[in-house]
Amino acid sequence: MLFWVIAAVLTLGASLAVLLPFTRPAEGDADKSHDLEVYRDQLSELDRDAARGLISAPDAEQARAEIGRRIIRLDAETATGSRNASASVSRIVGVAAVLAVPVISWSIYTAIGSPSLPSQPLSARLAENPANSSVDDLVGRAEGHLIANPSDGRGWDVLAPVYMRMGRSEDSVTAYRNAIRLLGSTAARQAGLGEAIGGASGGIITEDASKAFEEALKLDPANPKARYFLALALAQEGKVAEAASAWRQMTAELPADSPWRAVVDQSVAQAEGQSAPPAAGAAPGAVAGAATGPNQEQIDAAASMSSGDRTAMIEGMVATLDEKLRENPRDPEGWQRLVRSYVVLGKTEQAQEALGRAYAVLGRDSDDGKKLSEFAASLGLKVTE
């Protein structure tokens, strides 16, 4: 019942606000006959004054002209009476339309709506059994809790890997950093942080990501995620042999049921089958893509994908990056990723060509150009003009 009362009050208020302008009288509705009689009396009085010599002839003519103009204007206003009548009809139609809207809408809602359905506020949905909630609702519940309790390290620790699986790498970085700050550093948190940083940088294992992985290995030298991605960083830098050696050693030490084994084996095979640095095999987080650890679906896909298919997939990612840089070339980090990607794929000529395009946009002698030259030289590219 309360719903209908509130709806009625709101509808009435809105209708009155719209109807108010229609209550104003239209211009020209007043009777003009009285004004016309006044002007005629003024003309008669003017003629009498002129006959008695009380007013000069020029002044009399000027006064007659002014009164004549007023009579003409009054006649024109009288002629608009028909238009005022038309305006009255429009006013009636407008009032009817305004009144029809709530009547029709209420009738339709009564027929097909659900006025008796109880409301479902967000707080009530978040309080439901987690088993009955969607992932988005669960994340919303966690985020709401952390807004109210930002010092809950356990909450950040739980949310960080969830963000990563949802593809929200930057949010995952923030969550991991908060968890480390509040709960302390562990191998799992540092490795997760490195993975998130890599995902946020488009799949490139950056210096910050490498530092996080190194911290993880200090706490747990056998951490597979940190070992895998540090080897991937070597491959991305063009150190194929060192990357392959690290992966082979990792394979020898992994348990037989480790979910990392299939991905590492594929990476070793890819590295040993190329003279150029590998495209990170079937590993998630290859040259261009999110630097994430493998789940079972990715492992199964990697095992069934041929070497040619993997290479084609990676080349497609690099081509997409190249196209984005053609559209938005003012991206120094993007040029570094593109140059390194071509080197990783063994396409030195394309890497040199991309380097030249980057110089044309950034300037060889600019700070970004100099950093790019140092980076390209570390990959074995020619940086002289």
N, C-alpha and C positions, 0 to 999 in steps of 0.2 A: 504493500500500500504506500509506503514511504516513497518508493520509486516513482509512482504515478503522481504523487503530490509535487515532488521536486520537478518532474518533467513538465507538469502543467504550469507551474510557476515560471519556469524558464521559457516555455513556449509563449506564454502570455506576455512576458517581458519583451521577448524578441519581436513579437507581432506588434505590440504597441510602439516600439521604437521605429519600426518600419512604417506604421500607419500614421504617425504624428505629422509628417509633412503633408499628408493628404487632407488634414483638417484645416489648413490655412486657406483663407478665402482667396479666390483668384483676383488678379488685378482687373479693374474695370467693371467689377460687379455692382458698384454703387450707382445709384440713379443719377443720370447726367442732365435730366430735364430742368432741375432747379438752377444749375449753373447757366444753362442756355437763357433762361428768363432773366437772370441777373445781367448777363451781357447785353441783352436787348434793351433793358431799362437804362443801362449806362449809355447806349447809343442815343436813346431818346433824350436823356438829360443833356448829353453833349450837344445835340442839335439846338435845344432851347437856349443853352448858355451862349452858343455861337450867334444865335439870332438876336439876343439881347446885347451882344458885344462884350460879354464877360470873358471871352477867350479869343485870342487872335486866330485868324484863319489858318496859318501854318500849324499852330499847336493843335487846333481842332482836327486837321487832316492827320497829323501824327497819332493823335489819340484814337481816331477812327480806325487807322491801320492796325494799331496794337490790339484793339478790341476785335477787329476782324480776324486777326491771326489766332486769337484765343478761341473764337467761334469755330474756325476751320479745324484747329487741333481737337476741339471737343467733338466735332463731327467724325473725325478720324478715329477717335477712341470709341465712339458709338458704333462705328463700322466693325470694330473688333468683337462685337457681341457674339457673332456667329462663331468666331474662334474660341471665345470663352466657353461657349456651349460645348464645342468639341473637346475642350480641356476638361470640362465636367464629366463628359463620357469617359475620357481616359482615366480620370480619377476614380470613377466607379469601377472600371475594369481592374485598376491597380489594387484597390481595396479587396475586390473579390479574389484576385490572385493570391494576395498575402494571406487571406483567411483560408484559402483552399489548401495551401501548403501544409500547415499542421494537421488539418482534417484528413487529407489523403495519407500523409506519412503515418499518423497514428493508426489509421485504418489498416494500412499495410503491415505495420509492426505488430498490431494485435493479431493479424491473421497468420503471419509467418515467423514472427519473432519469438523470443523466449524470455519474457519479462520476469518469470518466476525462477530463472536460473540463477543460483547464487554467484556472487562475484568471486574472482580468483586472483587476488593480489599477489605480487611477486613474493612477498614475505611468506605467504601461505604455501606457495609452490616450492620455495626453497626449504621449507620445513617438512616437506614430504619425505617418505622413505627414499634414500638414495637409489635403491634398486628400481624405483619407478620414475626416476628423473633422467633427462637427457644429459649428454656431456656438457652442453652449453649451460644448462641450469646448474649443474654441479660446479662448473667453473665460476658462474655468477655468484653462487653461494660462497665459494671460497674467496672470491675477490671482495665481496661485501664484508666478509669476516675480517679480511686483512686490512681493509680500509679502516675498520673500527679498531683493529688490533695489529698495527704495523710491526710490532715487536714479536709477533708470533713466528719464530724461526721455523717451527715444524710446518706451519701452513705454507711458507715460502718453499720449503724443501719438497713438499708434496706437489705443489703447483708447477714448479720449474719443469720437470719432465713432461707434464701434461701440456704445457705451452709448446714444448718442442714437438710433440706428436701432432699438435694442431697447426704446426707451421708458423707459430708466432715466436720466431727466434729471438727478436729483440726483447720481448717480454720475458722469455726464458732466461736471457742473460741477466736481466734485472732481478728475477726471482732467485737465481743461483747466487748472485752476489749478496743479496740480502740473507739468504740461508747461511752462506759462509761467514758473513759478518756476525750473525746472531748465534749460530750454533758451532762455529769453528770449521776448520778446513778438514775435509776427508777426501780420499782418493775418488770416490764416486762423485762428490760434488765438484771437485776440480775438473774431472774428466767431462762431466756434464756441462760445466761452464765453457770449456774449450770447444765442445761440440756445438753449443749454442752460438758462440762467437763466430765459428766457422760458417754456420748456417746464416747468420746475419750478414756476413761478408760475401754471400753468393757462392759458397762452397770452397772458398780459398782459405787455407790454413794460415792465418795471419800470425804476426809475431805475438800478439796478445793470446791467441788461441794456443800457440806452442808453449807459451809460458805456463798456461793453465794445465796443459797435458804434462809438462815436466814436473809441476808441483804434484800432480796425481801420482807420477811414478816415484817421487821421493817418498810418498806415503805408502804406496803399494807398487813395487817394481813389476808385478805381474799383471797390472790392470790392462785388460785387452783393448779397451777403447782408446786409452792414451797411447799405447804402443802402436795400434793400427794407424791412428791419425798422424802421429809423428812420422811414421814411415811414408804416409801419403804426402806430408809436407816435403819430404825429401824428393819424392817423385815430381811434385809440382815445381820444385826448384831445378829440375833437370838431373838430379842425382839418382838415375835409374838403378844402377848397380847396388848402391847403398840401400835404396828402398827395398829392392828384391831380397837382399840379404837379411834385412830386418824382418820382412814378412816370412821368409823361410824359417828363421829362428823362432818366430812367433808360432808358426805352424807346428814346429817340433815340440813346443812346450804347451800348446793348448790341449785341454781335455778332449777326448773323442766326441763328447756330446755338446761341445761349445757351439753356440750359435754363430760365433765369429769364424769358425773353421772354413765353411764353404766360401765366404767372401774373401778371406785371406788367400785361400788356394787359387781362386780366380784371379786375384791381383798378382800373385806370383807368376802364374801362367802368362798373364798379359804382359808383365814386365819382361819376362825371359823371351817372349816371342817378338819383341820389338827392339830395334837398335836405338830408337828414340825413347824418351821417357814415356811410361805408360799413361794411359788415360784413366788411371786409378782402377782398372779392371771393372768389375761389377760393383765396386764399392759405392755405397751411397755417399754423396758428397764429392763426386768426381769433379772434373774441371769446372763445370758450371752447373751448379745445383746445390741443394741444401746438404751441408756436411753433417749428416745424421748417421747414427749407428744402425745396423741392420735389424729389421724385424723379420719374422718368419716368411712373410709374403715376399719381401725383397730378396731374401736368401733363395727362395724357390724360383723367383724370376731370374736371378743371376745364374743359377745352376742350369736353367733351360735356355738361356740366351747365348747365341753363338758369338764368337769374337767379332765377326763382321757386323752383327746387329748392335753390339755394344758400342763399337766404334762409330757406327752411323748415328746412334742416339747421342753420343757425346758431341759429334760434329754438328748435329742439329742445334744443340744447346749453345755451342760456340758461335754458330751462325746467327742465332738470335741475339746474343750479346753484341756481335759485330753490328747488326742492324740497329740496335738501340743506340750504339755510339755514333752511328751515322746521323741519327735523328737528334741526339743530345750529346754533342762531342765534348762539352766542358765538364769532363768527368775524369780527373787524373787517375783515380783508383780503378775506374772501369778500364782505362787503357792498359794499366798494369795487368789486370786480370785477363784481358784479351791477348796481350803479347805472351804472357805465360801459358795461356791455354793453347795457343798455336805451337809454342815450343814443346809443350807436353805431348801434343799430337804428332810431333815430328815435322810440322809444316813451317820450316825455317823461313822460306820465302814470304809466306803470308805474315809471319811474325815481323819480318823486316818491313813489309809494306804497311802493316798496322802501326809500327813504330814511326814511320815517316808521316803517316796521317796524324798521329798524335802530336808530333813536332809542329806540324802545320797549324794545329789548333792552339796548342799550349805555348809554343815558342821554345826553341831549343835552349835559349839562355835564361828562361824564366826559372823560378824555384821548382815548379812542377816539372819543367823540362829537364832540369839537372837531376832531380830525383829519378825520373824515368830513365835517364841515361845510365845512372848507377845501377838501377834495377836491371836494365837490358844487358849491361855488361856482365852482371853476375850470372845471366843465363847464357852467355857466350855469343850474344849478338853484336853486330858492328854498330857502333854508336858515333863514329866519325862521319863528317859530311862527305 
